[in-house]
């Protein structure tokens, strides 16, 4: 079995729909939150890099601001990176998985790749609003990055408050 076939099989075991392009060495991975995750497979390195591409490209006048946001986001993110292609204006969240010489069984590879895709989807969703806000000029990159960075904590705090309110009401 080729490495791209092993990756596609593992993603399918993880419950993801996949469309494999063996010539381009890519896999389109179905995503309930991002629509599609692109997997670029590198067989020699035994690696796969996942991408979620933001739906809007960045016009030339906003490259500096979105570039600053990408730099701030990547400093915040431990596993993924927000990247901006200066030539095309494409913005994407990226997360690589490198296996190298490590052999993983189908179930272990499926679990590893599913965690990677879920981590990427969460990061892409968290920064999507900040990208749009910076693109529209509604916020500066520093504020947009700060809001995305603290969104998870604020969401958890709201859930804790809701649970406490329910407990008090019972």
Backbone as a ProteinNet text record, in pm:
[ID]
protein_1_A
[PRIMARY]
XXXXXXXXXXXXXXXXXXXXXXXXXXXXXXXXXXXXXXXXXXXXXXXXXXXXXXXXXXXXXXXXXXXXXXXXXXXXXXXXXXXXXXXXXXXXXXXXXXXXXXXXXXXXXXXXXXXXXXXXXXXXXXXXXXXXXXXXXXXXXXXXXXXXXXXXXXXXXXXXXXXXXXXXXX
[TERTIARY]
85.5	0	90	57.2	135.8	103.6	189.2	167.5	39.1	11.5	-111.4	-234	-226.6	-337.1	-355	-242.8	-249.9	-311.2	-275.2	-331.2	-480.8	-519.1	-661.3	-740.9	-685.7	-753.6	-769.7	-664.2	-670.7	-775.1	-780.9	-881.2	-1022.8	-1040.3	-1170.8	-1206.7	-1109.2	-1133.3	-1175.4	-1118.4	-1152.7	-1290.9	-1356.6	-1492.1	-1497.8	-1389.3	-1386	-1409.1	-1484.3	-1496.6	-1369.4	-1319.7	-1195.4	-1209.3	-1141.6	-1125.7	-977.5	-921.4	-777.3	-739.2	-635	-574.1	-430.7	-409	-277.3	-171.3	-211.9	-114.7	-65.2	-155.6	-117.5	-70.3	-87.2	-53.5	-130.7	-260.6	-347.1	-471.3	-529.6	-655.5	-746.1	-865.2	-967.4	-1038.3	-1037.4	-1094.1	-1220.7	-1332.5	-1458.2	-1447.5	-1503.8	-1499.4	-1634.5	-1693.4	-1822.6	-1813.5	-1696.8	-1683.8	-1614.3	-1516	-1438.9	-1483.8	-1576.2	-1617.4	-1522.8	-1395.4	-1295.1	-1160.1	-1086.1	-947.1	-864.3	-760.2	-672	-554.2	-526.5	-410.1	-310.1	-190.8	-82.6	10.2	23.5	97.9	238.5	336.6	476.2	527.9	520.4	552.4	696.4	793.1	932.7	957.6	903.6	919	820.2	724.6	614	550.6	501.4	441.5	315.9	228.2	108.6	87.6	60.5	32.4	-111.8	-186	-327.2	-342.4	-435.3	-462	-612.2	-650.1	-784.3	-763.3	-814.3	-795.8	-913.5	-881.2	-985.3	-1055.6	-1188.3	-1261.6	-1231.7	-1186.8	-1158.1	-1008.2	-965.9	-825.8	-806.7	-684.6	-650.1	-609.4	-677.3	-635.3	-501.6	-432.6	-298.5	-294.1	-394.3	-391.5	-405.1	-449.2	-466.5	-357.7	-261.9	-158.6	-80.1	-45.2	32.5	-43	-168.8	-249.1	-274.1	-312.1	-338.2	-207.1	-99.1	31.8	69.2	40.6	66.4	-20.8	-147.3	-235.7	-181	-134.6	-80.4	40.9	125.8	243.4	203.4	108.3	60.2	-9	-88.3	-159.6	-62.2	38	133.5	213.4	239.4	307.1	218	87	-9.8	-34.8	-39.7	-76.7	40.9	15.8	122.6	141.9	34	43.4	27.9	-52.2	-82.4	-16.2	-19.3	33.3	-66	-82.2	-163.6	-65.9	-88.9	4.5	-67.4	6.8	-43.5	50.5	-2.6	75.9	71.8	184.2	189.5	164.2	194.2	174.9	28.6	-45	-184.3	-286.5	-244.6	-337.9	-415.1	-376.7	-446	-402.2	-499.5	-473.8	-513.8	-427.4	-458	-403	-474.3	-426.2	-361	-240	-161.7	-116.3	-118.6	-69.4	-7.4	122.6	187.5	192.2	195.2	218.8	329.7	441.4	556	576.8	564.4	585.8	729.9	793.6	929.5	933.2	1020.9	1035.1	942.5	857.1	766.2	652.3	633.7	522.4	407	290.4	171.3	67.2	-0.6	-108.6	-223.8	-318.3	-432.5	-505	-536.4	-612.4	-532.5	-403.8	-320.9	-302.8	-280.2	-266.5	-397.6	-509.1	-640	-659	-625.8	-641.5	-549.6	-426	-331.3	-377.2	-417.1	-460	-590.3	-680.7	-806.2	-780.2	-691.3	-656.7	-595.7	-509.7	-447.8	-552.7	-644.6	-747.9	-840.5	-880.7	-966.7	-896.6	-768.6	-691	-686.8	-664.8	-660.3	-796.7	-902.6	-1037.3	-1069.6	-1033.4	-1060.8	-983.1	-856.7	-774.3	-826.1	-863.8	-916.5	-1046.7	-1133.7	-1260.9	-1236.2	-1139.9	-1111.8	-1058.4	-980.8	-920.2	-998.3	-1101.1	-1177.2	-1238.2	-1298.3	-1358.6	-1255	-1140.9	-1033.9	-983	-969.2	-925.1	-1024.1	-1152.3	-1255.3	-1256.3	-1243.3	-1243.2	-1124.9	-1008.5	-890.3	-903.8	-955	-976.4	-1070.4	-1174.4	-1272.8	-1227	-1119	-1071	-1142.8	-1228.8	-1305.8	-1216.8	-1108.4	-1015.6	-872.4	-782.3	-639.7	-593.5	-485.4	-437.4	-413.7	-360.1	-333.2	-461.9	-565.8	-694.2	-760.3	-753.9	-813.2	-745.5	-613.4	-539.6	-570.1	-581.1	-614.1	-751.3	-847	-983.3	-986.5	-915.4	-911.6	-840.7	-734.8	-657.1	-740.5	-821.8	-898.5	-1037.8	-1079	-1215	-1244.3	-1147.7	-1169.6	-1191.8	-1110.8	-1123.9	-1257.6	-1296.1	-1424.5	-1541.2	-1530.1	-1636.1	-1646.7	-1532.8	-1534	-1589.4	-1553.3	-1605.2	-1757.3	-1808.8	-1953.6	-2021.7	-1958.3	-2015.2	-2016.8	-1909.8	-1903.6	-2012.7	-2031.4	-2136.7	-2274	-2295.7	-2425	-2449.1	-2346.5	-2359.3	-2385.4	-2317.6	-2337	-2479.4	-2528.3	-2665	-2767.9	-2743.9	-2835.1	-2831	-2710.8	-2696.7	-2765.9	-2757	-2823.4	-2975.9	-3023.6	-3167.5	-3230	-3148	-3207.4	-3235.2
-117.4	0	123.7	220.9	344.2	430.5	528.4	615.3	697.3	747	824.6	736.2	611.4	518.8	493.8	481.7	460.4	580.7	700.6	822.5	830.7	806	810.6	706.9	587.4	481	521.7	577.9	619.2	729	824.1	930.8	874.2	776.6	711.8	634.3	565.7	494.2	593.6	714.3	818.6	878.6	833.4	880.1	997.8	1027.1	1139.2	1092	1169.8	1146.4	1194.7	1119	1156.9	1145	1236.2	1228.6	1237.2	1131.4	1119.3	1156.5	1237.3	1268	1217.1	1096.1	1033.8	1105.6	1170.3	1243.7	1368.8	1442.9	1565.5	1537.1	1411.7	1370.9	1454	1470	1543.7	1462.2	1496.6	1435.7	1548.5	1556.3	1646.9	1572	1630.2	1567.2	1643.1	1572.5	1636.8	1689.1	1809.9	1873	1933.5	1898.5	1956.9	2106.2	2155.2	2296.9	2379.5	2322.7	2399.1	2371.7	2278.9	2241.4	2139.6	2180.2	2089.8	2122	2016.9	2027.7	1965.1	2034.7	1981	1913.6	1790.1	1716.9	1703.6	1755.2	1741	1633.6	1525	1407.5	1410.3	1385.8	1378.2	1238.3	1147.7	1007.3	982.3	1051.6	1025.3	1059.8	1172.5	1212.3	1139.2	1070.2	1008.3	1113.4	1217.9	1331	1374.7	1439.6	1498.3	1633.9	1733.4	1866.5	1899.7	1937.4	1971.4	2122.5	2166.3	2308.9	2334.4	2444.1	2499.5	2638.1	2656.7	2782.1	2874.3	2997.8	3097.1	3129.1	3146.9	3163.5	3292.8	3396.9	3523.9	3545.6	3596.1	3632.9	3776.5	3809.2	3939.3	4033.6	4148.4	4245.9	4310	4363.6	4418.8	4519.7	4605.1	4708.6	4652.3	4528.2	4468.5	4365.2	4343.8	4242.2	4267.7	4392.1	4423.7	4389.8	4429.5	4405.3	4256.6	4185	4041.4	3967.3	4014.5	3955.7	3969.5	4086.5	4103.9	4009.6	3996.4	3902.8	3760.6	3720.4	3585.2	3564.1	3663.9	3653.8	3641.6	3723.2	3717	3583.5	3535.1	3408.4	3292.9	3289.9	3179.8	3180	3297.3	3304.1	3247.8	3261.6	3212.9	3063.2	3013.8	2874.3	2781	2674.9	2580.7	2474.8	2439.1	2328.8	2371.4	2470.9	2512.5	2646.6	2685.7	2815.8	2879.9	3010.8	3086.9	3147.3	3121	3170	3254.9	3348.7	3437.7	3429.4	3394	3392.4	3533.3	3601.8	3741.3	3757	3655.2	3663.6	3651.2	3564	3538.5	3598.5	3633	3682.9	3571.8	3447.6	3334.9	3325.1	3300.2	3281.6	3138.1	3069.1	2931	2898.9	2814	2756.5	2624.5	2597.7	2480.7	2403.1	2269.1	2182.1	2056.8	2035.5	1917.1	1801.3	1680.4	1559.2	1483.7	1464.2	1396.6	1264.2	1154.7	1022.7	975.3	1018.1	971.5	820.3	762.5	617.7	547.8	622.2	562.3	490.7	366.2	288	292	325.1	327.1	237.5	158.7	76.1	163.5	102.9	177.9	259	195.9	264.4	379.6	357.4	463.4	579.2	548.1	653.5	730.1	659.2	725.2	820.8	776.8	861.8	983.2	962.7	1072.8	1176.2	1130.3	1223.2	1292.7	1222.7	1285.9	1396.8	1373.7	1479	1598.4	1572.9	1681.4	1762.3	1693.9	1763.6	1842.2	1782.9	1854.3	1977.2	1965.1	2078.7	2189.6	2152.7	2249.9	2316	2237.2	2292.3	2393.7	2360	2449.8	2579.8	2570.9	2690.5	2775.8	2712.5	2786.7	2857.2	2788.7	2849.9	2965.4	2949.1	3051.9	3179.2	3166.4	3283.4	3336.2	3265.7	3309.8	3448.1	3469.6	3600.8	3710.3	3680.5	3780.3	3818.1	3719.2	3748.6	3842.7	3810.8	3896	4036.4	4044.4	4174.8	4260.3	4198.9	4272.7	4309.3	4217.7	4246.6	4365.9	4371.8	4479.5	4610.6	4605	4725.1	4753.6	4660.6	4681.1	4678.9	4601.8	4594.7	4592.8	4633	4624.9	4479.9	4439.3	4301.2	4259.9	4349.7	4315.2	4281.5	4363	4338.9	4212.2	4191.7	4071.2	3945.7	3948.3	3834.2	3808.3	3916.1	3901.1	3840.5	3885.8	3832	3683.5	3645.1	3503	3420.3	3475.5	3402.8	3376.6	3472.2	3458.6	3400	3378.4	3330.4	3198	3107.5	2975.1	2988.7	3071.2	3091.2	3156.4	3255.2	3322.2	3225.6	3138.7	3039.3	2942.6	2896.7	2805.8	2874.4	3000.6	3075.8	3089.1	3113.9	3124.1	2990	2880.5	2748.1	2719.2	2757.4	2737.2	2819	2943.6	3028.1	2967.1	2914	2851.7	2729.4	2647	2528.3	2567.4	2670	2717.4	2770.7	2841.4	2895	2783	2678.8	2564.3	2491.2	2477.9	2409.9	2488.3	2619.9	2704.2	2696.8	2677.5	2674.1	2538.7	2433.6	2301.3	2272
0	0	0	-85.1	-90.1	31.8	58.7	174.5	158.7	39.2	19.5	42	2.2	26.9	176.7	248.8	394.1	464.4	419.4	478.4	448.9	325.3	288	366.1	378.5	454.4	600.9	659.9	800.3	820.5	729.3	740.4	726.4	639.4	624.7	751.4	810.7	936.7	1045	1039.9	1136.6	1109.1	1003.1	973.9	878.9	812.2	718.6	576.7	501.6	358.7	291.8	194.1	127.3	-23.6	-93.7	-238.9	-266.1	-322.6	-341.5	-484.6	-496.6	-626.1	-619.2	-671.1	-659	-743.1	-851.3	-933.6	-861.6	-799.2	-728.1	-585.8	-542.2	-405.3	-302.4	-328.7	-236.9	-204.9	-91.9	-49.7	-2.7	-57.9	-5.5	106.1	224.5	343.4	380.7	392.4	430.3	572.6	592.5	723.4	755.2	871.1	906.3	937.7	975.5	1011.7	905.2	837.2	738.6	595.3	576.4	441.8	382.3	371.9	316.3	379.3	406.6	450.3	338.9	296.1	193.8	262.3	224.2	274.9	160.3	182.6	85.3	139.5	64.2	110.2	49.3	135	90.7	123.6	26.6	51.9	97.1	40.4	75.7	222	267.3	407.9	498	436.4	511.5	600.5	533	602	527.2	599.4	540.1	606.6	523.9	576	542.3	645.4	630.1	620.2	534	514.4	518.6	582.9	568.4	508.3	387.6	316	345.5	385.4	412.1	280.1	281.7	155.9	79.3	147.9	78.7	67.8	-46.4	-60.5	-11.8	17	73	-39.8	-51.6	-152.8	-112.7	-210.7	-189	-74.3	-62.5	40.7	182.2	196	329.3	362.1	272.2	295.4	423.3	449.7	569.4	696.4	703	823.7	844.9	738.4	752.5	777.1	719.4	746.8	893.4	951.8	1095.4	1177.8	1139.5	1209.6	1200.3	1081.9	1064.4	1154.2	1163.2	1249.2	1395.3	1437.9	1576.8	1604.8	1510.7	1529.2	1542	1456.3	1458.6	1587.9	1643.7	1773.4	1883.6	1868.6	1967.5	1955.5	1833.9	1808.9	1836.2	1911	1942.1	1834.8	1763.8	1668.7	1524.3	1499	1362.6	1334.2	1208.8	1168.1	1072.8	1086.8	992.7	893.1	764.9	664.2	561	506.6	402.8	284	168.6	45.3	-12.1	-7	-50.6	-199.8	-278.3	-422.8	-462.8	-393.9	-433.6	-338.2	-216.3	-115.6	-45.8	-69.4	-5	140.9	226.7	369.3	403.4	477.5	513.2	651.4	722.3	846.9	807.4	860	818.9	941.1	928.7	1035.4	973.2	994.5	939	1038.2	984.6	1062.9	990.6	1058.4	998.4	1070.7	996	1053.2	1035.2	927	900.8	898.7	978.4	982.5	1079.8	1147.2	1245.6	1173.9	1208.7	1153.3	1252.7	1204.2	1289.4	1223.6	1302.1	1248.3	1202.9	1132.6	1078.8	1185.9	1298.1	1403.5	1465.1	1489.8	1548	1450.7	1324.7	1224.1	1210.6	1212.9	1205.1	1322	1442.2	1560.4	1552.7	1512.2	1501.4	1399.4	1282.3	1177.8	1214.2	1281.7	1322.3	1423.8	1518.8	1615.1	1542.4	1445.9	1369.9	1294.2	1226.4	1149.5	1243	1354.4	1449.8	1507.6	1537.6	1588.6	1484.4	1359.8	1250.7	1230.6	1231.2	1213.6	1324	1446.8	1559.4	1544	1507.5	1490.1	1375.3	1265.4	1150.6	1186.6	1258.3	1300	1395.7	1485.9	1584.9	1520	1413.3	1349.2	1229.2	1183.1	1065.6	1086.4	1202.3	1230.3	1238.3	1298.6	1308.9	1170.4	1082.1	945.2	878.4	889.2	828.7	890.3	1021	1088.1	1044.2	1031.9	987.8	840.1	757.9	615.7	595.6	675.3	659.7	721.9	800.6	867.8	998.1	1041.5	1165	1288.3	1283.2	1396.3	1345	1430.9	1402.1	1424.2	1361	1375.3	1520.3	1601	1741.1	1814.9	1795.1	1861.6	1807.8	1676.4	1617.2	1667.4	1675.2	1726.5	1872.5	1950.6	2092.9	2113.4	2033.8	2045	2010	1904.6	1866.2	1972.3	2029.4	2130.9	2256.1	2296.7	2420.4	2399.6	2275.3	2247.7	2316.5	2314.8	2375.2	2525.7	2592.1	2736.5	2768.8	2689.6	2711.7	2692	2590.7	2566.1	2683.5	2734.5	2850.1	2974.2	2994.9	3109.8	3101.4	2981.8	2963.9	2992.7	2950.7	2977.9	3127.4	3196.7	3341.7	3410.4	3368.3	3425.4	3402.8	3282.8	3251	3339.1	3355.1	3440.2	3585.4	3632.1	3770	3787.9	3688.8	3696.7	3698.7	3618.7	3619.1	3752.2	3808.3	3936.7	4048.2	4043	4142.3	4129.6	4006.7	3980.5	4007	4029.2	4048.7	4192.1
[MASK]
++++++++++++++++++++++++++++++++++++++++++++++++++++++++++++++++++++++++++++++++++++++++++++++++++++++++++++++++++++++++++++++++++++++++++++++++++++++++++++++++++++++++++

